[in-house]
Amino acid sequence: MASLMLLMTISACGGPQDPAANQVNRLLVGDYKIDRILKEITHHEQDRNGLV
């Protein structure tokens, strides 16, 4: 949520802005990628610790 607020603050400054839908789509894709990476790290750590 903090990254969303930061992005909104940054996007309020400067030149022409993308339509809001494009910004939301980029946020969703970024969140999906972060979630996937965190799951991979968690799975790797569990494998390494013999929990899986």
C-alpha positions in Angstrom: 0.0 0.0 0.0 2.9 2.3 0.7 4.2 1.8 -2.8 0.8 2.8 -4.2 0.9 6.0 -2.2 4.4 6.8 -3.4 3.5 6.1 -7.0 0.4 8.4 -6.7 2.6 11.1 -5.1 5.3 10.9 -7.8 2.7 10.7 -10.7 1.1 13.9 -9.4 4.2 15.8 -10.4 5.7 16.3 -13.8 4.4 16.0 -17.4 1.5 14.3 -19.0 0.1 11.3 -17.2 -1.0 7.9 -18.4 -4.7 7.2 -18.0 -5.6 5.9 -14.5 -6.5 2.5 -15.9 -2.9 2.1 -17.3 -1.4 3.0 -14.0 -3.7 0.6 -12.1 -2.8 -2.2 -14.6 0.9 -1.6 -14.1 0.4 -1.7 -10.3 -1.5 -5.0 -10.5 1.2 -6.6 -12.7 3.9 -5.4 -10.3 2.0 -6.7 -7.3 1.5 -10.0 -9.0 5.3 -10.3 -9.8 6.2 -9.4 -6.2 3.8 -12.0 -4.9 5.1 -14.7 -7.2 8.7 -13.9 -6.2 7.9 -14.0 -2.5 6.2 -17.3 -2.9 9.2 -18.7 -4.7 11.5 -17.4 -2.0 9.3 -18.9 0.7 9.2 -22.3 -1.1 12.9 -22.3 -1.6 13.5 -21.5 2.1 11.1 -24.3 3.2 12.9 -26.7 0.9 16.3 -25.6 2.3 15.0 -26.1 5.8 13.4 -29.5 5.0 9.8 -28.2 5.7 8.3 -29.3 2.4 
